[in-house]
């Protein structure tokens, strides 16, 4: 049932035990079951397969029997970030692999350079895109990483129809290497993920992202593209111009051991909600109220999206406070805490 742009679903009615072959009555069923390579022909022919069941191939798309080639959803190719065999059931890689296999069959030497997993899907009115590694994969591999969140309009806010894009950028804090990114929004997600995909494959760093010259006109973009902004925030972190923290960093602290400073305006607090147990001092009056801040505690700065938090961080850092800017601000805070409560 659709009402005021929101979709509400009736709770499922259990007729019989579904596990015993019964039925569930509901308005919608979403199956997220993943995919598994169909490798019966390959294994029957004696071809080697990988841990995920995909056909093992080399960079020429040759299987373990050199005169047999394999491409597409059923093969395992090197992951671009970890350089380990992985399964990428995506049309783009499959198409390129077919071209490479054909080249090599006709003695035209051609190599496949790995898969980034660049993908996008539409979920109702939202687009959700991804490239490279996600945070869970980086943790499993023990990879050292940092992350920043950017929430910004897909084009100039004063031009009608602007909608928000939320972007998470993962990178090496030592080299600035782009490890991965995920983004969601109603418009323009594909453009940002595509730019980051090219940047990652080209070996650019987060510092390079802030220098990318991307198309701008108010109906299409802001003067600082979302990708530019992510690069600027990440570069600030690498240079030490900002020390950031994340929602988990705040939640793991003992209550009373820190100060959560909300620098948004009273109107924003009323419109969007408040951080729990936060000290509210709007950014415009921060310098006049430094005496209200504890010198003996860490101060976590929260604004709406993290942008003004950088300004507040510079002010407090210059006055000797131990302070951190909450990456992604209240938008990220609200998203994380709401997901934890479900």
DOPARO-162218 format. One record per residue: residue in one letter; z, y, x of N, C-alpha, C, CB in turn. Coordinates in steps of 0.2 Angstrom, whole numbers, padded with zeros to 4 digits, always signed. Atoms other than C-alpha are relative to their C-alpha. Glycine has a CB too. Example, Ala and Ser with C-alpha at 12.3 -4.5 7.8 and 13.67 -1.06 7.14 Angstrom:
BEGIN
a+0000-0006+0004+0039-0022+0062+0000+0006+0004+0006+0000-0005/s-0001-0006-0004+0036-0005+0068+0003+0005-0004-0007+0002+0002/
This chain:
BEGIN
x+0000-0006+0004+0000+0000+0000+0000+0006+0004+0006+0000-0005/x+0001-0006-0004-0005+0017+0007+0003+0006-0003-0007+0001+0003/x-0003-0005+0003+0005+0032+0004+0002+0006+0005+0007-0001-0004/x-0001-0005-0005+0005+0049+0013-0002-0002+0007+0007+0003+0000/x+0003+0001-0007-0005+0042+0028+0004-0006+0003+0001+0005+0004/x-0004+0005-0003+0008+0028+0030-0001-0007-0003+0008+0001+0000/x+0001+0007+0003+0006+0009+0027+0006-0003-0001-0005-0004+0004/x-0006+0004+0001+0020+0000+0019-0002-0007-0003+0005+0004-0005/x+0001+0007+0002+0020-0019+0017+0005-0003-0004-0002-0004+0006/x-0005+0004+0004+0029-0029+0004+0003-0005+0004-0003-0003-0007/x-0002+0005-0004+0041-0041+0012-0003-0007-0002+0008+0000-0001/x+0003+0007+0001+0035-0059+0013+0004-0004-0005-0002-0004+0006/x-0003+0005+0005+0039-0071-0002-0001-0007+0003-0002+0001-0007/x+0001+0007-0003+0043-0088+0005+0000-0005-0006+0006-0002+0004/x+0001+0005+0005+0036-0101-0007+0003-0007+0002-0007-0001-0002/x-0003+0006-0003+0040-0116+0004+0000+0001+0007-0005-0006-0002/x-0001-0001-0008+0044-0119+0022-0007+0000+0003+0005-0006+0002/x+0006+0000-0004+0029-0114+0032-0001-0005+0005-0001+0007+0003/x+0001+0005-0006+0033-0126+0046-0001-0007-0003+0007+0000+0004/x+0001+0007+0003+0032-0140+0033-0006+0000-0004+0006-0002-0004/x+0006+0000+0003+0015-0135+0027+0000+0004-0007-0002-0007-0002/x-0001-0004+0007+0021-0123+0013-0004+0007+0001+0007+0002-0001/x+0003-0006+0000+0015-0105+0010+0004+0006+0001-0005+0001-0006/x-0003-0007+0000+0020-0087+0013-0004+0005-0003+0002+0002+0008/x+0003-0005+0004+0015-0073+0001+0001+0006+0003+0001-0001-0007/x-0001-0007-0003+0012-0056+0010-0006+0004-0001+0002-0001+0007/x+0006-0005+0000+0000-0041+0010-0004-0001+0005+0003+0007-0001/x+0004+0000-0006-0006-0044+0027+0002-0005+0005+0000+0007+0004/x-0001+0005-0005-0007-0057+0041-0003+0003+0006-0002-0007-0002/x+0002-0002-0006-0009-0052+0059+0001-0005+0005+0003+0007+0003/x+0000+0006-0004-0013-0066+0071-0001+0003+0008-0005-0005-0001/x+0000-0002-0007-0009-0062+0090+0001-0006+0004+0005+0006+0002/x-0001+0007-0003-0012-0079+0097-0003-0001+0007-0002-0005-0004/x+0003+0000-0007-0021-0075+0113-0006-0004+0000+0005-0003+0005/x+0006+0005-0001-0036-0085+0120+0001-0005+0005-0006+0005+0001/x-0001+0005-0005-0038-0100+0130-0007-0003+0001+0004-0006-0003/x+0007+0002-0002-0054-0105+0140-0001-0007-0003+0000+0000+0007/x+0002+0006+0002-0064-0119+0132-0003-0004+0007-0005+0000-0005/x+0002+0003-0006-0066-0130+0148-0002-0007+0000+0005+0001+0005/x+0002+0007+0000-0070-0147+0142-0006-0002+0003+0000-0002-0007/x+0007+0001-0003-0088-0147+0148+0001+0000+0007-0005+0005-0002/x-0001-0001-0007-0082-0141+0165+0004-0005+0003+0003+0007+0001/x-0005+0005-0003-0068-0153+0168-0004-0007-0001+0006+0000-0004/x+0004+0006+0000-0080-0167+0162-0005-0001+0005-0003+0000-0007/x+0005+0000-0005-0092-0162+0175+0003+0000+0007-0005+0006+0000/x-0004+0000-0006-0078-0162+0188+0001+0006+0004-0004-0005+0005/x-0001-0006-0003-0077-0144+0191+0007+0002+0000-0004+0006-0004/x-0007-0002+0000-0061-0136+0197+0002+0005-0004+0001+0002+0008/x-0002-0005+0005-0051-0126+0185+0007+0003+0003+0002-0002-0007/x-0006-0004-0003-0037-0113+0189+0007-0002-0004-0001+0007+0000/x-0006+0001+0003-0019-0112+0183+0000+0002-0008+0006+0004+0003/x+0001-0002+0007-0024-0104+0166-0005-0004-0003-0001+0008+0000/x+0005+0004+0003-0037-0117+0163-0007+0003+0001+0002-0001-0007/x+0007-0002-0001-0052-0106+0168-0003-0003+0005+0001+0008+0001/x+0004+0003-0005-0066-0112+0178+0001+0004+0007-0007-0001-0002/x-0001-0003-0007-0063-0108+0197-0007+0002+0002+0004-0004+0005/x+0007-0002-0003-0078-0098+0204+0002+0005+0006-0004+0004-0005/x+0000-0005-0006-0081-0088+0220-0003+0007-0002-0003-0003+0006/x+0003-0007+0002-0088-0070+0221-0007-0001-0002+0001+0004+0006/x+0008+0001+0002-0106-0077+0219+0000-0003-0007-0003-0004+0005/x+0000+0003+0007-0100-0085+0202-0002-0007+0001-0004+0004-0005/x+0001+0007-0001-0102-0102+0210+0006-0004-0002-0002-0002+0007/x-0006+0004+0001-0090-0116+0204+0001-0004+0006-0002-0005-0006/x-0002+0005-0005-0083-0130+0215-0006-0004+0002+0006-0004-0001/x+0006+0003-0002-0100-0138+0214-0005+0006+0001-0002-0005-0006/x+0004-0006-0001-0111-0125+0222-0006+0002-0004-0002+0001+0007/x+0006-0001+0004-0127-0128+0212+0002+0001-0007-0004-0006+0001/x-0002-0001+0007-0117-0125+0196+0004+0007+0000+0005-0005-0003/x-0003-0006+0001-0113-0107+0191+0004+0001-0007-0005+0006+0001/x-0003-0001+0007-0101-0101+0177+0002+0008+0000+0007-0004+0000/x-0001-0007+0001-0098-0084+0170+0004+0001-0007-0006+0005+0000/x-0002-0002+0007-0089-0075+0155+0008-0002-0001-0004-0004-0005/x-0007+0001+0002-0073-0079+0146+0004-0006+0003+0001+0000-0008/x-0002+0007-0002-0071-0097+0153+0002+0000+0007-0004-0005-0002/x-0001+0001-0007-0069-0092+0171+0006+0004+0002-0007+0003+0004/x-0006-0004-0003-0055-0085+0182-0003+0004+0006+0006-0005+0003/x+0002-0005-0006-0059-0070+0194+0006+0003+0003-0006+0004-0003/x-0005-0004-0003-0049-0060+0206+0003+0006-0004-0001+0002+0007/x-0003-0006+0003-0037-0048+0198-0001+0006+0005+0007-0001-0002/x+0001-0005-0005-0041-0031+0205+0006+0003+0004-0003+0006-0004/x-0006-0002-0003-0023-0026+0208+0003-0005+0005+0005+0002-0005/x-0004+0005-0004-0015-0042+0214-0005-0005+0004+0004-0004-0005/x+0005+0004-0003-0031-0051+0220+0002-0008+0000+0000+0002+0008/x-0001+0007+0001-0026-0067+0212-0004-0002-0006+0008-0001-0002/x+0004+0002+0006-0036-0078+0200+0003+0001-0007-0002-0007+0001/x-0003-0002+0007-0034-0072+0182-0006-0001-0005+0003+0007+0000/x+0005+0000+0006-0043-0074+0165-0001+0006-0003+0002-0006-0004/x+0002-0006+0003-0052-0059+0158-0005-0001-0005-0002+0006+0005/x+0005+0002+0006-0060-0063+0141-0003+0007-0003+0003-0004-0005/x+0003-0007+0002-0070-0046+0140-0007+0000+0001+0004+0006+0005/x+0007+0000+0000-0088-0043+0137-0003+0004+0006-0003+0004-0006/x+0003-0004-0006-0091-0030+0151+0000-0004+0006+0004+0006+0001/x+0000+0005-0006-0085-0042+0165-0005-0006-0001+0007-0002+0002/x+0005+0005+0001-0095-0056+0157-0007+0002+0001+0001-0003-0007/x+0007-0003-0001-0111-0046+0157-0002+0001+0007-0001+0006-0004/x+0002-0001-0007-0110-0041+0175+0000-0007+0004+0005+0005+0003/x-0001+0007-0003-0105-0059+0180-0007-0003-0001+0006-0004-0002/x+0006+0003+0001-0121-0065+0172-0006+0002+0004-0002+0001-0008/x+0005-0003-0005-0132-0053+0182+0001-0002+0007+0001+0008-0001/x-0002+0002-0007-0123-0058+0198-0002-0007+0001+0007+0001+0002/x+0002+0007+0000-0125-0076+0194-0008-0001+0001+0002-0004-0006/x+0007+0000+0000-0144-0074+0191-0003+0002+0007-0003+0004-0006/x+0002-0002-0007-0146-0064+0207+0001-0006+0005+0004+0006+0002/x-0001+0005-0005-0138-0078+0217-0004-0006-0001+0007-0002+0000/x+0004+0006+0001-0148-0092+0209-0007+0001+0003-0001-0001-0008/x+0007-0001-0003-0164-0083+0215+0001+0003+0007-0003+0005-0005/x-0001-0002-0007-0157-0080+0233+0000+0008+0001-0006-0003+0004/x-0001-0007-0001-0153-0062+0230+0008+0001+0000-0003+0005-0006/x-0007+0000-0001-0136-0060+0237+0004+0005-0004+0002+0000+0008/x-0003-0005+0004-0124-0052+0225+0007-0002-0001-0003+0001-0007/x-0007+0002+0000-0105-0052+0224+0004+0004-0006+0004+0002+0006/x-0004-0003+0005-0092-0049+0210+0006+0002+0003+0002-0006-0006/x-0005-0003-0004-0079-0037+0215+0007+0000-0004-0002+0007+0001/x-0007+0000+0004-0064-0042+0203+0000+0003-0006+0005+0002+0005/x-0001-0003+0007-0058-0037+0186+0006+0004-0001+0000-0006-0005/x-0006-0004+0001-0047-0023+0181+0003-0001-0007-0003+0007+0001/x-0003+0001+0007-0045-0028+0163+0000+0006-0004+0007-0003+0001/x+0001-0006+0003-0051-0012+0157-0002-0001-0008-0005+0005+0003/x+0001+0002+0007-0050-0013+0138+0003+0005-0005+0003-0007-0002/x-0002-0004+0006-0047-0004+0121-0001-0003-0006-0004+0007+0000/x+0001+0003+0007-0044-0009+0103+0002+0006-0005+0004-0006+0000/x-0002-0004+0005-0042+0000+0087+0005-0003-0005-0006+0002-0004/x-0005+0002+0004-0026-0002+0077+0001+0005-0005+0007-0002+0004/x+0000-0005+0006-0028+0007+0060-0003+0006+0003+0008+0001-0002/x+0003-0006-0002-0030+0025+0065+0001+0001+0007+0004+0006-0004/x-0002-0001-0007-0024+0023+0083-0005-0004+0005+0007-0002+0002/x+0004+0004-0006-0034+0018+0099+0005-0001+0005-0006+0004+0002/x-0005+0001-0005-0024+0009+0112-0004-0003+0006+0005-0006-0002/x+0004+0002-0005-0032+0007+0129+0004-0002+0006-0005+0005+0002/x-0004+0002-0006-0027-0001+0146-0005-0001+0006+0004-0006-0002/x+0004+0002-0006-0033-0003+0164+0005-0002+0005-0004+0006+0002/x-0004+0002-0006-0026-0012+0179+0006-0004-0003+0002+0006+0004/x-0006+0004+0001-0008-0019+0179+0004+0004-0005+0004-0001+0007/x-0006-0003+0004+0006-0016+0167+0006-0001+0003+0000-0003-0008/x-0007+0000-0004+0024-0014+0171+0003-0007+0000+0005+0005-0004/x-0002+0007+0000+0028-0032+0166-0003-0004+0006-0001-0003-0006/x+0004+0004-0005+0015-0039+0178+0003+0003+0007-0007+0001+0000/x-0002-0003-0006+0021-0027+0192+0007-0003+0002+0000+0008+0000/x-0007+0003-0001+0039-0033+0190+0000-0007+0002+0004+0001-0006/x+0001+0007-0001+0034-0051+0190-0002-0001+0007-0005-0004-0005/x+0003+0001-0007+0024-0049+0207+0005+0004+0005-0007+0003+0000/x-0005-0003-0004+0039-0039+0214-0004+0006+0004+0002-0005+0006/x+0004-0006-0003+0027-0024+0217+0004+0007-0001-0007+0001-0003/x-0004-0007+0000+0036-0007+0221-0005+0005-0004+0002+0002+0007/x+0004-0005+0004+0030+0006+0208+0004+0005-0003-0004-0004-0005/x-0003-0006+0004+0034+0022+0199-0005+0001-0006+0001+0006+0004/x+0004-0001+0006+0028+0027+0182+0002+0008-0002+0002-0005-0005/x-0001-0006+0003+0026+0044+0173-0003+0000-0007-0003+0006+0004/x+0002+0000+0007+0023+0048+0155-0003+0007-0001+0005-0002-0005/x+0002-0006+0002+0012+0062+0148-0002+0000-0007-0007+0002+0005/x+0002+0000+0007+0010+0067+0130-0003+0007-0001+0007-0001-0004/x+0003-0006+0000-0003+0080+0128-0006-0001-0006-0003+0002+0007/x+0006+0000+0005-0017+0085+0115-0006-0002+0003-0001+0007-0003/x+0006+0003-0002-0034+0077+0116-0005+0006+0002-0003-0004-0005/x+0004-0006-0001-0042+0095+0116+0005+0006-0001-0006+0000-0004/x-0004-0006+0000-0036+0113+0116+0004+0001-0007-0004+0006+0001/x-0004+0000+0006-0021+0115+0104-0002+0005-0005+0007+0000+0002/x+0002-0006+0005-0028+0131+0096-0006-0001-0003+0000+0006+0004/x+0006+0001+0004-0044+0123+0091+0002-0006-0005-0006-0003+0005/x-0002+0005+0005-0043+0113+0075-0001-0007+0001-0003+0002-0007/x+0001+0007+0000-0040+0095+0074+0002-0004+0006-0007-0002+0000/x-0003+0003-0006-0031+0092+0090+0005-0005-0002+0004+0005+0005/x-0005+0005+0001-0021+0076+0091+0003-0003+0007-0003-0007-0004/x-0003+0001-0006-0009+0069+0104-0002-0007+0003+0008+0000-0001/x+0001+0006-0004-0013+0056+0118+0007-0001+0004-0006+0001+0004/x-0006+0002-0005+0002+0047+0126-0003-0005+0005+0005-0004-0005/x+0002+0003-0006-0002+0041+0143+0005-0002+0005-0005+0004+0004/x-0005+0003-0005+0008+0030+0155-0004-0002+0006+0004-0006-0003/x+0004+0001-0006+0002+0030+0173+0005-0004+0005-0002+0007+0003/x-0004+0004-0004+0009+0017+0185-0004+0001+0007+0000-0007-0002/x+0002-0001-0007+0007+0020+0204+0005-0002+0005-0002+0008+0001/x-0004+0002-0005+0013+0016+0221+0004+0007+0002-0004-0003+0006/x-0004-0006-0002+0027+0029+0226-0001+0001+0007+0007-0001-0002/x+0001-0001-0007+0023+0026+0244-0007+0003+0002+0001-0006+0004/x+0007-0002-0001+0004+0028+0244-0004+0004-0005-0004-0006+0002/x+0004-0003+0006-0001+0035+0227-0005-0004-0003-0002+0007+0003/x+0005+0005+0003-0012+0020+0224+0001+0000-0008+0000-0006+0004/x-0001+0001+0008-0016+0019+0205+0000-0008-0001-0007+0003-0003/x-0001+0007+0002-0009+0002+0199-0002-0001-0007+0007-0001+0001/x+0002+0001+0007-0013+0004+0181+0002+0006-0005+0004-0007-0003/x-0001-0005+0005-0012+0014+0165-0001-0002-0007-0005+0007+0001/x+0001+0002+0007-0010+0012+0146+0000+0007-0004+0006-0005-0002/x+0001-0006+0004-0014+0025+0133-0001-0001-0007-0005+0005+0002/x+0001+0000+0007-0013+0028+0114-0001+0006-0003+0006-0004-0003/x+0001-0006+0004-0019+0041+0102-0006-0001-0005-0002+0005+0005/x+0005+0001+0005-0031+0044+0088-0007+0002+0003+0001+0005-0005/x+0006-0002-0003-0045+0052+0099+0000+0001+0007-0003+0006-0003/x+0001-0001-0007-0051+0052+0117+0004-0004+0005+0003+0007+0001/x-0003+0005-0004-0041+0037+0123-0005-0003+0005+0004-0005-0004/x+0005+0003-0004-0057+0029+0129-0002+0004+0006-0006-0002-0004/x+0002-0005-0005-0062+0044+0139+0005-0001+0006-0001+0007-0002/x-0005+0000-0006-0046+0044+0149+0001-0006+0003+0007+0002-0003/x+0000+0006-0003-0045+0026+0152-0006-0002+0004+0001-0006-0005/x+0006+0001-0004-0063+0025+0158+0001+0004+0007-0006+0003-0004/x-0001-0004-0006-0059+0040+0170+0005-0004+0005+0002+0007-0002/x-0005+0003-0004-0044+0031+0177-0003-0007+0003+0007-0002-0004/x+0003+0007-0002-0054+0014+0178-0004+0002+0006-0004-0003-0005/x+0004-0002-0005-0067+0023+0189+0004+0002+0006-0005+0005-0002/x-0005-0002-0005-0053+0031+0199+0003-0005+0004+0005+0005-0002/x-0004+0006-0003-0044+0015+0202-0005-0004+0005+0003-0004-0005/x+0005+0004-0004-0060+0006+0208-0003+0003+0006-0006-0002-0005/x+0002-0004-0006-0065+0020+0219+0005+0001+0005-0003+0007-0002/x-0006-0001-0005-0048+0019+0228+0003+0007+0000-0003-0001+0007/x-0003-0006+0000-0043+0036+0223+0008+0000-0002-0003+0005-0006/x-0008+0000+0001-0024+0041+0222+0001+0005-0005+0003+0002+0007/x-0002-0004+0005-0014+0050+0210-0001+0008+0002+0008-0001-0002/x+0001-0007-0002-0016+0066+0221-0007+0002-0001+0002+0000+0007/x+0007-0001+0002-0035+0064+0218-0001+0002-0007-0004-0006+0002/x+0000-0001+0008-0032+0064+0199+0000+0007-0002+0005-0004-0003/x-0001-0007+0002-0026+0082+0199-0006+0004+0002+0006+0003+0003/x+0006-0004-0003-0042+0088+0208-0007-0002-0004-0001-0001+0007/x+0006+0002+0004-0055+0079+0196-0002+0005-0004+0002-0007-0004/x+0003-0005+0004-0067+0091+0188-0003-0003-0006-0005+0004+0004/x+0003+0003+0006-0069+0085+0170-0002+0006-0005+0006-0004-0003/x+0003-0004+0004-0078+0093+0156+0005+0004-0004-0005-0003-0005/x-0005-0004+0004-0069+0107+0147-0004+0005-0005+0005+0004+0004/x+0002-0005+0005-0073+0117+0131+0006-0002-0006-0007+0000-0003/x-0006+0001+0005-0059+0119+0117-0001-0005-0005+0001+0007-0003/x+0001+0005+0005-0067+0107+0105+0001-0007+0003-0007+0000-0004/x+0000+0007-0003-0067+0093+0118+0006-0001+0005-0006+0000+0004/x-0005+0001-0005-0053+0096+0130+0004+0006+0001-0003-0002+0007/x-0003-0006-0003-0040+0107+0138-0002+0001+0007+0008-0002-0001/x+0002-0002-0007-0042+0116+0154+0003-0005+0005+0003+0007+0002/x-0003+0005-0004-0030+0103+0162-0001-0007-0005+0007+0001+0002/x+0001+0006+0004-0036+0086+0155+0006-0004+0001-0006-0004+0003/x-0006+0004+0000-0023+0073+0151+0001-0004+0007+0000-0005-0005/x+0000+0004-0006-0028+0063+0167+0002+0005+0006-0007-0003+0002/x-0003-0005-0004-0026+0079+0177+0007+0001+0000-0004+0007-0001/x-0007-0001+0001-0009+0082+0170+0004-0006+0003+0002+0001-0007/x-0003+0006-0002-0004+0064+0174+0000+0000+0008-0003-0007-0002/x+0000+0000-0007-0010+0066+0192+0005+0005+0003-0007+0002+0002/x-0005-0005-0002+0000+0082+0194+0007-0002+0000-0001+0007-0004/x-0007+0002+0001+0016+0075+0187+0001-0005+0006+0001-0003-0007/x-0001+0006-0005+0014+0059+0199+0000+0003+0007-0006-0005-0001/x+0000-0004-0007+0010+0071+0214+0006+0003+0001-0006+0004+0000/x-0006-0003+0000+0025+0081+0210+0006-0005+0002+0002+0004-0006/x-0005+0005-0002+0036+0065+0211-0001-0002+0007-0001-0006-0005/x+0001+0002-0007+0028+0060+0227+0002+0005+0005-0008-0002+0001/x-0002-0005-0005+0030+0076+0236+0007+0002-0001-0004+0007-0002/x-0007-0002+0000+0048+0078+0230+0001+0006-0004+0003+0000+0006/x-0001-0006+0004+0045+0093+0219+0004-0001-0006-0007+0003-0001/x-0003+0002+0005+0052+0084+0205+0003-0007+0001-0004+0000-0007/x-0003+0007+0000+0065+0069+0204+0000-0002-0007+0007+0000+0004/x+0000+0002+0007+0062+0060+0188+0005-0006-0001-0007-0002-0002/x-0004+0005+0002+0072+0048+0178-0004-0003-0006+0007+0002-0001/x+0003+0003+0006+0068+0036+0164+0005-0001-0005-0004-0006+0001/x-0005+0001+0006+0076+0032+0147+0005-0005+0002-0004-0002-0006/x-0004+0005-0002+0083+0016+0154+0005+0002+0005-0004-0006+0003/x-0004-0003-0005+0091+0026+0169+0006+0003-0004-0003+0005+0004/x-0005-0003+0004+0101+0036+0156+0004-0005-0004-0003+0006-0005/x-0004+0005+0004+0106+0022+0145+0004-0005+0004-0005-0004-0005/x-0004+0004-0004+0113+0012+0159+0006+0003+0003-0004-0003+0006/x-0006-0003-0003+0125+0025+0164+0006+0000-0005-0002+0008+0001/x-0006+0000+0004+0143+0025+0158+0000+0007-0004+0006-0001+0004/x-0001-0007+0004+0146+0038+0144+0005+0004+0003+0002-0002-0007/x-0004-0004-0003+0154+0053+0151-0001+0001+0007+0007-0002-0002/x+0001+0000-0008+0148+0050+0169-0006+0005+0001-0001-0007+0002/x+0006-0005-0001+0133+0062+0167+0000+0005-0006-0006-0004+0000/x+0001-0005+0005+0127+0077+0157-0007-0001-0002+0002+0007+0003/x+0006+0000+0003+0112+0075+0146-0002+0007-0003-0001-0005-0005/x+0002-0007+0001+0104+0093+0145-0006+0000-0004+0000+0004+0006/x+0005-0001+0005+0093+0097+0130-0003+0007+0001+0001-0002-0007/x+0002-0007-0001+0082+0112+0134-0005+0003-0005-0003+0001+0007/x+0005-0002+0006+0072+0113+0118+0003+0005-0004-0002-0006-0004/x-0003-0005+0004+0074+0127+0106+0003-0003-0006-0006+0005-0002/x-0004+0002+0006+0085+0126+0090-0006-0002-0005+0004+0005-0003/x+0005+0002+0005+0069+0125+0079-0003-0007+0002-0006+0005+0000/x+0002+0006-0002+0063+0110+0089+0005-0006-0001-0002-0001+0008/x-0006+0005+0002+0080+0101+0087+0000-0002-0007+0007+0003+0002/x+0001+0001+0007+0078+0103+0069-0006-0003-0003+0001+0007-0004/x+0007+0003+0002+0060+0098+0068+0000-0007+0002-0005+0004+0002/x+0002+0006-0003+0060+0083+0079+0007-0005+0001-0003+0001+0007/x-0006+0004-0001+0079+0077+0081+0003+0002+0007-0002-0007-0001/x-0004-0002-0006+0092+0078+0095+0001-0006+0004+0006+0003-0002/x-0002+0005-0004+0096+0068+0110+0008-0001-0002+0000+0002+0008/x-0007+0002+0002+0113+0059+0107+0005+0003+0005+0001-0007+0000/x-0005-0003-0004+0128+0069+0114-0002+0004+0006+0004-0006+0003/x+0004-0004-0005+0117+0081+0123+0003+0007+0000-0007+0000-0001/x-0002-0007+0000+0122+0099+0129-0006+0004-0001+0003+0001+0007/x+0007-0003+0002+0109+0110+0121+0001+0008+0003+0000+0001-0008/x+0001-0007-0002+0104+0126+0131-0008+0001+0001+0003+0000+0007/x+0007-0001+0000+0086+0132+0128-0002+0002+0007-0002+0005-0005/x+0002-0002-0007+0076+0134+0144+0000+0008+0001-0007-0003+0000/x+0000-0007-0001+0074+0153+0141+0006+0003+0001-0003+0003-0007/x-0006-0003-0001+0092+0156+0142+0004-0005+0005+0004+0000-0006/x-0003+0005-0004+0096+0142+0155+0003+0004+0006-0005-0005+0003/x-0003-0004-0006+0099+0155+0170+0006+0003-0002-0005+0005+0003/x-0006-0003+0002+0112+0164+0160+0005-0004-0002-0002+0005-0006/x-0005+0005+0002+0121+0148+0156+0002-0005+0005-0002-0003-0007/x-0001+0005-0005+0122+0139+0172+0008-0002+0001-0002+0003+0007/x-0007+0001-0001+0141+0141+0172+0003-0006-0005+0004+0006-0002/x-0002+0005+0005+0142+0129+0157-0002-0007+0002-0004+0001-0007/x+0003+0006-0002+0134+0115+0167+0005-0003+0005-0007+0000+0003/x-0005+0002-0005+0146+0103+0177-0003-0001+0007+0002-0007-0003/x+0002+0001-0007+0144+0103+0196+0001-0007+0002+0003+0005+0004/x-0002+0007-0003+0152+0086+0198-0003-0006-0003+0007-0001-0001/x+0004+0005+0003+0140+0076+0187-0007+0001+0001+0002+0000-0008/x+0007+0000+0000+0122+0071+0187-0002+0003-0007-0003-0007+0001/x+0002-0003+0006+0112+0081+0175-0007-0003-0002-0001+0008+0001/x+0007+0002+0003+0097+0073+0165-0003+0005-0004+0001-0007-0003/x+0003-0006+0004+0085+0086+0158-0005-0003-0005-0003+0005+0005/x+0004+0002+0005+0077+0082+0142-0004+0006-0004+0003-0004-0005/x+0004-0004+0004+0063+0092+0134-0004-0004-0005-0004+0005+0004/x+0004+0004+0005+0050+0087+0121-0005-0005+0003-0004+0005-0004/x+0005+0004-0003+0037+0080+0133+0001-0001+0007-0007+0002-0002/x-0001+0001-0007+0043+0082+0150-0002+0006+0004-0003-0006+0003/x+0003-0006-0004+0033+0098+0155+0005+0005+0002-0005+0003-0005/x-0005-0005-0001+0047+0111+0153+0006-0003+0004+0002+0003-0007/x-0005+0003-0004+0059+0099+0161-0001+0001+0007+0001-0008-0002/x+0002-0001-0007+0050+0101+0177+0002+0007+0002-0007+0000+0002/x-0003-0007-0001+0054+0120+0176+0007+0000+0001-0003+0005-0006/x-0008+0000+0000+0072+0117+0172+0002-0003+0006+0003-0003-0006/x-0002+0003-0006+0073+0105+0186+0000+0004+0006-0004-0006+0001/x+0001-0005-0006+0067+0118+0199+0006+0005+0000-0007+0003+0000/x-0006-0005+0001+0080+0130+0192+0006-0003+0002+0000+0003-0007/x-0006+0003-0001+0094+0119+0193+0001-0003+0007+0002-0006-0005/x+0000+0002-0007+0089+0111+0210+0002+0005+0004-0006-0004+0001/x-0001-0006-0004+0089+0128+0217+0007+0003+0000-0005+0006-0002/x-0008-0002+0000+0107+0131+0212+0004-0006+0002+0001+0002-0007/x-0004+0005-0002+0113+0115+0219+0002-0005-0004+0006+0003+0003/x-0002+0005+0005+0114+0104+0204-0003-0007+0002-0001+0002-0007/x+0003+0007+0000+0111+0085+0205-0004-0001-0006+0005-0006+0002/x+0004+0000+0007+0097+0084+0192-0006-0004+0001-0001+0007-0002/x+0006+0005+0001+0083+0073+0186-0004+0002-0006+0002-0007-0001/x+0004-0002+0006+0069+0077+0174-0002-0007-0004-0007+0004+0002/x+0001+0006+0004+0067+0064+0160-0008-0001-0001+0004+0000-0007/x+0007+0001+0001+0049+0058+0161-0002-0001-0007-0003-0005+0005/x+0002+0001+0007+0040+0060+0144+0004+0003-0005+0000-0008-0001/x-0004-0004+0005+0054+0069+0136+0003-0004-0006-0003+0006-0002/x-0002+0003+0006+0060+0066+0119-0005-0004-0004+0002+0006-0005/x+0005+0005+0003+0044+0058+0113+0001-0007+0003-0007+0003+0002/x-0002+0007-0003+0047+0044+0126+0006-0003-0002-0001+0000+0007/x-0006+0002+0002+0065+0044+0122+0001-0003-0007+0005+0006+0001/x+0000+0002+0006+0063+0042+0104-0004-0007-0001-0003+0005-0005/x+0004+0006+0000+0049+0028+0106+0004-0006+0003-0006+0001+0003/x-0004+0005-0004+0060+0018+0118+0006-0002-0004+0002+0002+0007/x-0006+0002+0004+0076+0019+0108-0001-0003-0007+0005+0006-0001/x+0002+0003+0007+0068+0015+0091-0002-0007+0001-0006+0004-0003/x+0003+0007-0002+0059+0000+0099+0006-0005+0001-0005+0000+0005/x-0006+0004-0001+0076-0006+0105+0004-0002-0006+0005+0004+0005/x-0004+0001+0006+0084-0005+0088-0003-0004-0005+0002+0007-0003/x+0004+0005+0004+0071-0016+0080+0002-0007+0001-0007+0002+0000/
